[in-house]
Amino acid sequence: MKAVYATGTNYNDPLSMLEVGDMPKPETKPFWSTIRVKSASVNHHDVWSLQGVGLADEQTPMILGTDAAGVLQEDIPVRKGLKAGSEVVLYTFIGTDGAGVMPGERRSILSERYAGTMAEYTQVPSANVFAKPENLNFDETAALGTSWLTAYSLLFTSANVKPGDTVLVQGAGGGVSTAAIQLAHAAGLEVFVTSRSEDKRNRALEIGADAVFESGARLPHKVDAVIESVGASTWSHSVKSVRPGGSIAICGATTGDQPGAELTRIFFQDIRVQGNTMGSREDFARLLKFVEHADLHPVIDSAYAIDDARLAFSKIVKGDVFGKIMLHI
């Protein structure tokens, strides 16, 4: 089957390790389901894998991809309504609760231990297969797995915000930040967004931001929570912008993970810092219902054929995106 995979790792030149070619089709195994992939999204995680972050040379070749929407290939007897031919979306966090793996297995995301989703066929534990929201197409659905689940968990689990609260989303344009803006707006939050780009600030307003600011700008008032995925370049602003007793929910550090900690301000103002990697299967189920009920549609920056995967990855590397980059498999 055709797939996008890492042939090795190279921190300084990750795209040199990217290949599109034939890989073995997954073999049927108990308690796992096979999906014919229609759409997969490209994430920073895929670039980090090519750099050797979370993926060692000895694990390659490894099929990349942490999100997918497609068509179920066989019935799932214990899941009512999920039959061969059903259009589905995948929860791709493996080992969090023992579904489909040995007890005590360390958690991983597809493409770290098990083959990823950028292939004609992929597999996940059967418990991780969900019906595709009826209001979304395959591209929009495939965007939900990593970025949207992470944004949902950051907002409603890690930051524990409530309708009427104010949230600051640092850095407009990426998959997590665009998802956080849309979800927060739909949930009745006041949404502040920062970006160095005027174009991205304007687009953030179009998808639900109440006010936008240049990176580092003083806000009209303190916020109840900050959604932080940028890292070193925005950390100080995040600490200064959150109210006493508020939360900073962090899921990434695209500009570096070694900022000044500003511990005095954090402990003196009772600021809670909560890390977050994706989210639980229960969060994913709730996200799917929320998206369908509120008729939310993930922002798609662009879509590429699988043979043009290098172009798609290049956009992620350059940071030239607003929304999600998709691959059609």
Solvent accessible surface area in square Angstrom, and as a share of the most:
residue,aa,sasa,rsa
1,M,42,0.19
2,K,72,0.30
3,A,0,0.00
4,V,0,0.00
5,Y,29,0.11
6,A,0,0.00
7,T,66,0.38
8,G,8,0.08
9,T,33,0.19
10,N,53,0.27
11,Y,144,0.55
12,N,140,0.72
13,D,72,0.37
14,P,15,0.09
15,L,32,0.16
16,S,56,0.36
17,M,45,0.20
18,L,4,0.02
19,E,74,0.33
20,V,42,0.24
21,G,20,0.20
22,D,117,0.61
23,M,30,0.14
24,P,109,0.69
25,K,111,0.47
26,P,38,0.24
27,E,147,0.66
28,T,118,0.69
29,K,72,0.31
30,P,102,0.64
31,F,165,0.69
32,W,22,0.08
33,S,3,0.02
34,T,12,0.07
35,I,0,0.00
36,R,62,0.23
37,V,0,0.00
38,K,85,0.36
39,S,1,0.00
40,A,0,0.00
41,S,0,0.00
42,V,1,0.01
43,N,10,0.05
44,H,72,0.32
45,H,29,0.13
46,D,0,0.00
47,V,12,0.07
48,W,88,0.31
49,S,1,0.01
50,L,0,0.00
51,Q,39,0.17
52,G,31,0.30
53,V,79,0.45
54,G,56,0.54
55,L,4,0.02
56,A,39,0.30
57,D,83,0.43
58,E,148,0.66
59,Q,73,0.33
60,T,24,0.14
61,P,79,0.50
62,M,17,0.07
63,I,7,0.04
64,L,0,0.00
65,G,0,0.00
66,T,0,0.00
67,D,0,0.00
68,A,1,0.01
69,A,0,0.00
70,G,0,0.00
71,V,29,0.17
72,L,1,0.00
73,Q,73,0.33
74,E,62,0.28
75,D,74,0.38
76,I,5,0.03
77,P,121,0.76
78,V,132,0.76
79,R,61,0.22
80,K,207,0.88
81,G,51,0.49
82,L,12,0.06
83,K,104,0.44
84,A,57,0.44
85,G,50,0.48
86,S,25,0.16
87,E,84,0.38
88,V,0,0.00
89,V,1,0.01
90,L,0,0.00
91,Y,1,0.00
92,T,0,0.00
93,F,9,0.04
94,I,1,0.00
95,G,14,0.13
96,T,62,0.36
97,D,86,0.44
98,G,35,0.33
99,A,26,0.20
100,G,30,0.29
101,V,23,0.13
102,M,146,0.65
103,P,119,0.75
104,G,84,0.81
105,E,29,0.13
106,R,183,0.67
107,R,124,0.45
108,S,3,0.02
109,I,15,0.08
110,L,0,0.00
111,S,0,0.00
112,E,33,0.15
113,R,130,0.47
114,Y,45,0.17
115,A,52,0.40
116,G,1,0.01
117,T,0,0.00
118,M,0,0.00
119,A,0,0.00
120,E,49,0.22
121,Y,46,0.17
122,T,4,0.02
123,Q,17,0.08
124,V,0,0.00
125,P,1,0.01
126,S,21,0.14
127,A,38,0.30
128,N,1,0.00
129,V,0,0.00
130,F,27,0.11
131,A,62,0.48
132,K,29,0.12
133,P,4,0.03
134,E,158,0.71
135,N,41,0.21
136,L,6,0.03
137,N,85,0.44
138,F,49,0.21
139,D,22,0.11
140,E,23,0.10
141,T,0,0.00
142,A,0,0.00
143,A,0,0.00
144,L,0,0.00
145,G,2,0.02
146,T,22,0.13
147,S,4,0.03
148,W,1,0.00
149,L,0,0.00
150,T,8,0.05
151,A,0,0.00
152,Y,21,0.08
153,S,2,0.01
154,L,0,0.00
155,L,0,0.00
156,F,53,0.22
157,T,81,0.47
158,S,6,0.04
159,A,8,0.07
160,N,86,0.44
161,V,11,0.06
162,K,109,0.46
163,P,103,0.65
164,G,64,0.61
165,D,35,0.18
166,T,8,0.05
167,V,0,0.00
168,L,0,0.00
169,V,1,0.00
170,Q,1,0.00
171,G,23,0.22
172,A,9,0.07
173,G,1,0.01
174,G,27,0.26
175,G,13,0.12
176,V,26,0.15
177,S,4,0.03
178,T,2,0.01
179,A,0,0.00
180,A,0,0.00
181,I,0,0.00
182,Q,18,0.08
183,L,0,0.00
184,A,0,0.00
185,H,100,0.45
186,A,39,0.31
187,A,24,0.19
188,G,45,0.43
189,L,9,0.05
190,E,61,0.28
191,V,0,0.00
192,F,4,0.02
193,V,0,0.00
194,T,0,0.00
195,S,7,0.05
196,R,215,0.79
197,S,38,0.25
198,E,115,0.52
199,D,89,0.46
200,K,45,0.19
201,R,32,0.12
202,N,73,0.38
203,R,86,0.31
204,A,0,0.00
205,L,78,0.39
206,E,139,0.63
207,I,38,0.19
208,G,10,0.10
209,A,9,0.07
210,D,79,0.41
211,A,28,0.21
212,V,34,0.20
213,F,35,0.15
214,E,109,0.49
215,S,47,0.30
216,G,49,0.47
217,A,32,0.25
218,R,227,0.83
219,L,20,0.10
220,P,92,0.58
221,H,84,0.38
222,K,91,0.39
223,V,0,0.00
224,D,31,0.16
225,A,1,0.00
226,V,0,0.00
227,I,3,0.01
228,E,0,0.00
229,S,22,0.14
230,V,22,0.13
231,G,2,0.02
232,A,39,0.30
233,S,83,0.53
234,T,11,0.07
235,W,20,0.07
236,S,46,0.30
237,H,25,0.11
238,S,0,0.00
239,V,1,0.00
240,K,91,0.38
241,S,9,0.06
242,V,0,0.00
243,R,94,0.34
244,P,82,0.52
245,G,40,0.39
246,G,1,0.01
247,S,9,0.06
248,I,0,0.00
249,A,0,0.00
250,I,41,0.21
251,C,39,0.24
252,G,17,0.16
253,A,33,0.26
254,T,72,0.42
255,T,66,0.38
256,G,31,0.29
257,D,98,0.51
258,Q,153,0.68
259,P,47,0.30
260,G,58,0.56
261,A,48,0.37
262,E,54,0.24
263,L,117,0.58
264,T,93,0.54
265,R,81,0.30
266,I,26,0.13
267,F,137,0.57
268,F,161,0.67
269,Q,41,0.18
270,D,108,0.56
271,I,12,0.06
272,R,100,0.36
273,V,64,0.37
274,Q,71,0.32
275,G,45,0.43
276,N,24,0.12
277,T,65,0.38
278,M,6,0.03
279,G,12,0.12
280,S,47,0.30
281,R,38,0.14
282,E,101,0.45
283,D,7,0.04
284,F,0,0.00
285,A,31,0.24
286,R,124,0.45
287,L,0,0.00
288,L,15,0.07
289,K,146,0.62
290,F,45,0.19
291,V,0,0.00
292,E,73,0.33
293,H,170,0.76
294,A,40,0.31
295,D,83,0.43
296,L,22,0.11
297,H,73,0.32
298,P,5,0.03
299,V,26,0.15
300,I,53,0.27
301,D,40,0.21
302,S,30,0.19
303,A,43,0.34
304,Y,46,0.17
305,A,53,0.41
306,I,15,0.07
307,D,91,0.47
308,D,60,0.31
309,A,0,0.00
310,R,114,0.42
311,L,104,0.52
312,A,0,0.00
313,F,0,0.00
314,S,24,0.16
315,K,44,0.19
316,I,12,0.06
317,V,77,0.44
318,K,160,0.68
319,G,37,0.36
320,D,90,0.47
321,V,13,0.07
322,F,5,0.02
323,G,4,0.04
324,K,9,0.04
325,I,0,0.00
326,M,0,0.00
327,L,0,0.00
328,H,85,0.38
329,I,34,0.17
